Amino acid sequence: MKKNVSLVILIGLLLSCAPKKEVSEAPTDIYPYDLKIAVDKGTMTLSWKTHGDGLKSGYNIYISREPLVEKYPGRNLPSSVRPFNPVNYPGDTNPDDSVTYFTAEYLEDGVKYYVSVRVNYTDRTLSRPSNEVVAVCGARSEFNLAFRYRSENDGYSFFKDEPVRADAVDNDIYFYAKDGVDYLASPSRLDGFLRKNRFRVLSLKGVFDFVKDKVNGSNVTPDEDRVEIKKGDWVLVETVENTHALLQVLDFIGDGEEREVKLFLAFSPLKDEILF
């Protein structure tokens, strides 16, 4: 009996001396991914998914004028790199849809921003970053364009994002129909002193996100002062300042000089580069 007791004591001593396995309270396999961005004037709406389940306190959102992810691909960031959100963002109010949303406001239109997200762990360390998305804020609108000279709303200013007269100095576009054909045209066709914009009907079809991904960073050059349009067409416009607009022909209403065209507008005030 004494031998058995001694053996039990010896085994207990050996187990107590064995190295203990540490349990991390901040799993490092939780990180954001599939970051997407929708912009409007002065705002961005971010959406992303999060890989892994475990303890996290929230997220840091980074909106920078310089790329960050390539320079800091790991978990460490210098103290000089501050997140856009001054306090920890805990996530949106609908965690069950597997997508997290965040809206950033008071941004500058026409500026190229580099956007990424990181998880805040409960021990105040950070995850590795999400993918980094480059985005430019600018108008996203739908509007009806009346037949030239038939209404006060027969022109539209991309920069102001509002209707103007076709012969106004800040007008960017006008509409007319002739011999059963519908056209979008540059104001310079009405008067040589007005804005001289250039147009191109794209061969692309589909939703806005698909089309913008195809034209972003491309060298497509609009080269006509008017284009024939049909319902569903996408039209790329280059303004006299070398900014760009992407228009979709949504519908036509009426006939003759009472005819109107309904358009979707995405405007990028960034100069010399196509980026929506």
C-alpha positions in Angstrom: 0.0 0.0 0.0 2.9 2.4 0.9 4.5 1.8 -2.5 1.2 2.7 -4.3 0.9 6.0 -2.3 4.5 6.9 -3.1 3.9 6.3 -6.8 0.9 8.6 -6.8 2.8 11.3 -5.0 5.7 11.0 -7.5 3.4 11.3 -10.5 1.7 14.4 -9.0 5.1 16.0 -8.5 6.1 15.4 -12.1 2.9 16.8 -13.5 3.1 19.9 -11.3 6.6 20.6 -12.7 5.6 20.2 -16.3 5.4 23.5 -18.3 1.9 25.0 -18.4 0.2 25.8 -21.7 -0.7 29.5 -22.0 -4.1 30.4 -23.2 -4.3 33.5 -25.3 -7.3 35.8 -24.6 -6.8 37.5 -28.0 -6.8 35.0 -30.8 -4.7 36.2 -33.7 -6.7 34.4 -36.4 -9.6 37.0 -36.3 -9.2 39.6 -39.0 -11.4 41.6 -41.4 -11.6 40.8 -45.1 -13.6 41.5 -48.3 -13.7 45.3 -47.6 -15.9 47.2 -50.0 -16.7 50.9 -50.3 -19.7 52.9 -51.6 -19.1 56.7 -51.8 -21.2 59.8 -52.2 -20.4 63.5 -51.7 -18.1 63.7 -48.7 -19.0 60.3 -47.4 -18.0 56.6 -47.6 -19.9 53.6 -46.5 -17.6 50.7 -45.7 -18.7 47.0 -45.5 -16.5 44.0 -44.6 -16.6 40.5 -43.2 -14.7 39.1 -40.3 -12.8 35.8 -40.4 -12.8 33.7 -37.2 -14.7 33.7 -34.0 -13.3 34.7 -30.7 -12.7 37.7 -28.3 -12.5 41.1 -29.9 -13.5 44.5 -28.7 -14.2 46.1 -32.1 -12.5 47.7 -35.1 -10.2 50.5 -36.2 -10.9 52.1 -39.5 -8.0 53.7 -41.4 -8.6 56.4 -44.1 -5.3 57.7 -45.3 -4.0 59.8 -48.1 -1.1 57.4 -48.3 -1.2 53.6 -48.7 -0.7 51.8 -45.4 -1.2 48.0 -45.9 1.8 47.5 -48.2 4.0 49.4 -45.7 2.5 47.8 -42.6 1.2 44.3 -43.5 1.5 42.9 -40.0 -0.1 43.5 -36.7 2.1 46.4 -35.6 1.5 50.1 -36.5 3.5 53.1 -35.4 1.8 55.4 -32.9 1.7 58.2 -35.5 -0.8 56.2 -37.6 -4.1 57.1 -36.1 -7.5 55.5 -37.0 -10.3 57.5 -38.5 -12.5 56.6 -35.6 -11.3 58.3 -32.4 -12.9 55.6 -30.2 -13.1 51.9 -30.7 -15.9 51.0 -33.2 -17.8 48.0 -31.7 -19.5 47.0 -34.9 -23.0 47.7 -36.3 -26.3 46.7 -34.7 -27.0 43.7 -36.9 -24.1 41.2 -36.4 -26.2 38.3 -37.6 -25.9 39.2 -41.3 -22.1 38.5 -41.2 -21.3 41.9 -42.7 -20.2 45.0 -40.7 -21.0 48.5 -41.9 -19.4 51.9 -41.0 -20.1 55.3 -42.5 -17.3 57.9 -42.6 -18.4 61.5 -43.1 -16.8 65.0 -43.6 -14.3 63.7 -46.2 -13.0 65.8 -49.1 -14.4 65.2 -52.6 -11.8 64.5 -55.3 -9.1 63.2 -52.9 -7.7 59.7 -53.3 -8.1 57.8 -50.0 -6.6 54.5 -49.0 -9.0 52.6 -46.7 -8.4 49.5 -44.6 -9.8 48.0 -41.4 -8.2 46.1 -38.4 -9.7 44.1 -35.5 -9.1 45.4 -32.0 -8.4 42.5 -29.7 -9.3 42.5 -26.1 -5.7 42.9 -25.0 -5.5 46.2 -27.0 -3.4 44.7 -29.8 -4.4 44.8 -33.5 -5.1 42.2 -36.2 -3.5 42.2 -39.5 -5.3 44.5 -42.0 -8.1 43.9 -44.4 -7.5 44.4 -48.1 -6.9 48.1 -48.8 -9.4 49.9 -51.1 -8.7 53.1 -53.0 -11.7 55.4 -53.2 -12.7 59.0 -54.2 -15.7 60.7 -52.8 -18.1 62.3 -55.4 -21.8 62.7 -56.3 -24.1 59.7 -56.9 -27.4 60.9 -58.2 -30.4 60.1 -60.4 -32.0 63.0 -62.4 -34.2 63.7 -65.4 -32.7 65.8 -68.2 -35.3 67.7 -70.3 -35.0 68.3 -74.1 -32.7 71.3 -74.7 -34.3 74.7 -74.2 -37.6 73.1 -73.1 -37.2 73.5 -69.3 -35.1 75.1 -66.6 -33.7 71.6 -66.0 -32.3 71.0 -69.5 -28.7 70.9 -68.2 -26.8 69.4 -65.2 -23.7 70.5 -63.3 -21.7 67.5 -62.2 -19.6 69.5 -59.7 -22.7 71.2 -58.1 -24.7 68.0 -58.5 -27.8 70.0 -59.5 -29.9 70.9 -62.5 -28.9 74.1 -64.5 -29.9 75.6 -67.8 -28.3 74.1 -70.9 -26.7 77.4 -71.8 -25.3 78.0 -68.2 -21.5 78.4 -67.9 -21.3 75.5 -65.4 -23.5 73.1 -67.4 -21.8 69.8 -68.3 -24.4 68.0 -70.5 -27.6 68.4 -72.5 -30.1 66.1 -74.3 -32.0 66.1 -77.5 -33.6 63.8 -80.1 -33.5 64.0 -83.8 -35.0 61.7 -86.5 -35.9 59.1 -83.8 -32.4 59.1 -82.3 -31.5 60.2 -78.8 -28.3 62.1 -78.0 -26.2 63.4 -75.1 -24.0 66.3 -76.0 -21.4 68.8 -74.9 -22.6 72.3 -74.1 -19.9 73.6 -76.5 -22.1 72.5 -79.4 -24.6 75.1 -78.3 -22.1 77.9 -77.9 -18.3 77.7 -78.4 -17.8 79.6 -75.1 -19.5 76.9 -73.1 -17.9 73.9 -71.5 -16.2 71.5 -74.0 -16.7 68.0 -72.5 -16.0 64.7 -74.3 -18.2 61.5 -74.4 -17.8 57.8 -75.1 -20.5 55.1 -75.0 -18.9 52.1 -73.4 -19.4 48.5 -74.6 -19.9 47.4 -71.0 -23.3 46.3 -69.7 -24.4 45.5 -66.2 -24.6 47.1 -62.7 -22.5 50.1 -61.6 -20.0 48.1 -59.4 -19.1 45.9 -62.3 -18.7 48.8 -64.8 -16.7 51.0 -62.4 -14.3 48.1 -61.7 -13.7 47.7 -65.4 -13.0 51.4 -66.1 -11.1 52.3 -62.9 -7.5 52.9 -63.7 -8.1 52.4 -67.4 -6.9 54.6 -70.3 -10.3 54.9 -72.0 -10.4 58.3 -73.7 -13.8 59.9 -74.5 -13.3 61.7 -77.8 -16.8 62.8 -79.1 -18.8 66.0 -78.4 -22.1 64.0 -78.7 -23.1 60.4 -78.6 -26.2 58.4 -79.6 -27.7 56.7 -76.5 -30.1 53.8 -75.8 -31.6 52.6 -72.6 -29.1 50.7 -70.5 -26.0 52.4 -72.1 -23.1 53.5 -69.9 -21.4 56.7 -71.0 -18.0 57.9 -69.8 -17.6 61.7 -69.8 -14.3 63.6 -69.5 -14.8 67.2 -68.4 -12.7 70.2 -69.5 -10.9 69.9 -66.1 -10.0 66.2 -66.8 -12.4 65.0 -64.2 -14.8 62.1 -65.1 -18.4 61.2 -64.9 -20.0 57.8 -65.5 -23.6 58.0 -66.7 -26.2 55.2 -67.2 -29.2 55.8 -69.3 -32.1 54.5 -67.1 -35.1 55.4 -69.2 -36.8 57.8 -71.6 -40.1 59.6 -71.0 -42.3 61.3 -73.5 -42.0 62.1 -77.2 -40.9 65.0 -79.4 -39.6 68.1 -77.7 -41.4 66.9 -74.5 -39.0 63.9 -74.3 -36.8 63.5 -71.3 -34.0 61.1 -70.4 -33.5 59.7 -66.9 -29.8 59.3 -65.9 -27.7 57.8 -63.1 -24.6 59.9 -62.3 -21.4 58.9 -60.6 -19.0 61.8 -60.6 -15.3 61.6 -59.7 -13.7 65.1 -59.1 -10.2 63.5 -59.1 -8.2 65.0 -62.0 -6.3 63.2 -64.7 -7.3 59.7 -63.5 -10.4 57.5 -63.9 -11.4 56.4 -60.4 -14.9 56.0 -59.1 
